[in-house]
Amino acid sequence: MRHPLRQIRSSLTLRLALVAGATVLVFSLLTAWVLEAAFRDNAADAVETRLEAQVLLLMGLVEVVGRNEVRVPEMLPESRLQLPASGLYARILGPDGRTLWRSPSAVGVSLRGWSEDDFFAFSLPVQWELDGGQVGLTFQMLEDREAFEEQVEQYRASLWQGLMTMTFSLIVALGLALWFWGLWPLRRVQGDLEALRHGDHGRLEGPYPTEVQALTGSINDLIEFERARLKRQQNALADLAHSLKTPISALRLNLESQNPDPEDMRRQVDRLQAMVQHQLSQAQRLGPAPFQAPEPLAPIIERTCQALGRLASQQGVDLGSELDPGCALRMEPGAIFELLGNTLDNAIRHATSRVRISTQCTPQAVTLTIDDDGPGIAPADRARVLERGERADVRGAAEAGQGLGLSIIQALVQDHGGELHIEQAPELHGARIRMVFPTS
């Protein structure tokens, strides 16, 4: 059985309900304390006001005969003053503090040494005018606190009963509101995720609250990331299969020739290994490797031209180069081999007799250009042939490619921050593939 604390931590509903219940309970306790204190203060003020009124009324009934003698009518307006031990007592004190008169209710009740813990009291000292001068009298009204405390206790019981009923009702109402309304967006996200898992939706979309939009946005980003990674892995397999065609063809030509060249076969195997390693690493991440050191282009281009030389000779194509020895590119060697292999393979397949590769460097950019004397690519087709599966082959269907070469080239160029341009070769009048990479 799970520990209650762990169960609360693992349930958002229980946590919210606990916080809401504790908040309502604390609020109810504070409310009860404030209301009881306010009732007690107001009730005490009301008693004191009533005692003051009784004193003033008594003063209107009193007749002062002498310095130590007063006359009070037997019938008093407040009936409690005439009932023995009624809890309401009145007396008149003379100048020396002696009691000149006390109400019938005070008969048998000792008021000597009374304290505020036992009585509410209101005393009013006055200077009474007589023919022979003034006399100092004190009119005093006292009320037993017992009745007051009983009244406060009754109010407290009613207050707590009402507040506890209200607190329980509020906790239940808040719990239901949290479940049916407060947590509804999360249940909707759960339902949308289930629909997404079954393929009914492509992403989480809906009028989610602001607090949930950050969550749904992160989930959508994760979904897009996983889709992009899966797509990239699928493309990597297709690109690898396409890129391996050229070195495998070169190996086959070498093996079928009368004088096989072991060094050329070793170069082709190294090239195959570099391509496979590059595609495997690309399939594991999205984008080029970070902090890549610049790789000199000339040695890699020369090795690629040597590897493709036999294939070019079989096609009757002269493969030439014009290289700037200082050019370097921030790209993995395997990626450069793949870039050159696909570009030169396309050029050799479509050339009539000549293919030229050249490099040019400036402080801002490195430009790699491959020209051929083939039919070229019409301006209207140049954007289309860069899409996967599209091709502009003019040869028979048996020789047509899969339409992946230029799309692979463009993906590699863009992954490394470069730009690919398809133009017409000014001297050879065929296609020109010009790739521009930033030096930084």
CORCOR-V523750 format. One record per pair of residues at least 6 apart in sequence whose C-alpha atoms are under 8 Angstrom apart, sorted by the first residue. I is the first residue (numbers start at 1). GAP is how many residues later the second one is. Records with the same first field share a line. If there is no record, write none. Layout:
I: GAP / GAP
//
This chain:
8: 6 / 7
9: 6
13: 165 / 166 / 170
16: 162
17: 154 / 157 / 158 / 161
20: 151 / 154 / 155
21: 150
24: 143 / 146 / 147
25: 142
28: 135 / 136 / 139
32: 127 / 128 / 131
36: 116 / 119 / 120 / 123
39: 113
40: 112
43: 105
47: 73
48: 72 / 73 / 74
51: 70 / 71 / 90 / 91 / 92
52: 70 / 89
54: 24 / 87
55: 67 / 68 / 69 / 84 / 85 / 86
59: 80
61: 11 / 12
62: 8 / 9 / 10 / 11
63: 7 / 8 / 9
64: 6 / 7 / 64 / 66
65: 6
66: 64
67: 27 / 28 / 68
68: 26 / 27 / 32
69: 31
70: 30 / 31
75: 7
76: 6
80: 6 / 7 / 8 / 25
81: 7 / 8 / 9 / 22 / 23 / 24 / 25
82: 21 / 22 / 23
83: 21 / 22
84: 20 / 21 / 22 / 23 / 24
85: 20 / 21 / 22 / 23 / 24
86: 19
87: 18 / 56 / 57 / 60
88: 17 / 18 / 53 / 54 / 55 / 56
89: 13 / 14 / 16 / 17 / 52 / 53 / 54
90: 12 / 13 / 16 / 49 / 50 / 51 / 52
91: 8 / 9 / 10 / 11 / 12 / 48 / 49 / 50
92: 7 / 8 / 9 / 10 / 45 / 46 / 47 / 48
93: 6 / 7 / 8 / 44 / 45 / 46 / 47
94: 6 / 42 / 43 / 44
95: 40 / 41 / 42 / 43
117: 28
118: 26 / 27 / 28
119: 23 / 24 / 25 / 26
120: 22 / 23 / 24 / 25
121: 19 / 20 / 21 / 22
122: 18 / 19 / 20
123: 15 / 16 / 17 / 18
124: 14 / 15 / 16
125: 11 / 12 / 13 / 14
126: 10 / 11 / 12 / 13
127: 7 / 8 / 9 / 10
128: 6 / 7 / 8 / 9
129: 6
185: 23 / 24 / 27
186: 26
189: 15 / 27
192: 9 / 12
193: 11
195: 6
196: 6 / 7 / 8
203: 17 / 20
204: 12 / 13 / 15 / 16
228: 58
229: 54 / 55 / 56 / 57
232: 50 / 51 / 54
233: 49 / 50 / 51
236: 43 / 44 / 46 / 47
237: 42
239: 40 / 165 / 166 / 169
240: 35 / 36 / 39
242: 162 / 163
243: 32 / 95 / 98 / 99 / 162
244: 28 / 31
246: 62 / 95 / 96 / 99
247: 21 / 22 / 24 / 25 / 60 / 61
248: 20
249: 62
250: 18 / 57 / 58 / 60 / 61
251: 14 / 17
253: 57 / 58
254: 6 / 7 / 10 / 11 / 56
264: 42 / 43
267: 36 / 40
268: 39
271: 63 / 66
274: 59 / 60 / 63
275: 59 / 60 / 62 / 63
276: 58
277: 57
278: 54 / 56 / 57
282: 6
287: 128 / 129
288: 43 / 127 / 128
289: 42 / 43
292: 38 / 39 / 40
293: 37 / 38
294: 34 / 35 / 36 / 37
295: 33 / 34 / 35 / 36 / 37 / 38
296: 29 / 30 / 31 / 32 / 33
297: 28 / 30 / 31 / 32
298: 25 / 26 / 27 / 29
300: 33 / 36 / 37
301: 39
304: 33 / 36 / 37
305: 14
309: 10
312: 6 / 7 / 36
315: 33 / 34
316: 36 / 37
317: 31 / 34 / 35 / 36 / 37 / 38
318: 35 / 36 / 37
319: 35 / 36 / 37
320: 34 / 35 / 36 / 37
321: 35 / 36 / 37
322: 34 / 35 / 36 / 37
323: 34 / 35 / 36 / 37
324: 34 / 35 / 36 / 37
326: 35
327: 32 / 33 / 34 / 39
328: 38
329: 37 / 108 / 110
330: 86 / 109
331: 85
335: 77
339: 69 / 70 / 73
342: 63 / 64 / 66 / 67
343: 27 / 62 / 63 / 66 / 90
344: 26
346: 59
347: 8 / 23 / 24 / 25 / 27 / 84
348: 6 / 7 / 24
350: 22 / 24 / 25
351: 21 / 22 / 23 / 24 / 79
352: 20 / 21 / 22
353: 20 / 21
354: 18 / 19 / 74
355: 15 / 16 / 17 / 18
356: 14 / 15 / 16
357: 11 / 12 / 13 / 14
358: 10 / 11 / 12
359: 7 / 8 / 9 / 10
360: 6 / 7 / 8
361: 6
363: 76
364: 74 / 75 / 76
365: 71 / 72 / 73 / 74
366: 70 / 71 / 72 / 73
367: 67 / 68 / 69 / 70
368: 66 / 67 / 68
369: 63 / 64 / 65 / 66
370: 62 / 63 / 64
371: 54 / 57 / 59 / 60 / 61 / 62
372: 53 / 56 / 57 / 58 / 59 / 60
373: 52 / 55 / 56 / 57 / 58
374: 55 / 56 / 57
375: 54 / 55 / 56
376: 48 / 53 / 54 / 55 / 56
377: 15 / 45 / 46 / 47 / 53 / 54
379: 44
381: 11
382: 40
384: 6 / 7
385: 6 / 7 / 18 / 21 / 22
386: 20 / 21 / 24
387: 16 / 17 / 19 / 20
388: 15 / 16 / 19 / 20
389: 13 / 14 / 15
390: 12 / 13 / 14
391: 10 / 11 / 12 / 13
393: 7 / 8
410: 9 / 10
413: 6 / 7 / 22 / 24
414: 6
416: 21
417: 20 / 21
418: 17 / 18 / 19 / 20
419: 16 / 17 / 18
420: 13 / 14 / 15 / 16
421: 12 / 13 / 14
422: 9 / 10 / 11 / 12
423: 8 / 9 / 10 / 11
424: 6 / 7 / 8
425: 6 / 7
//
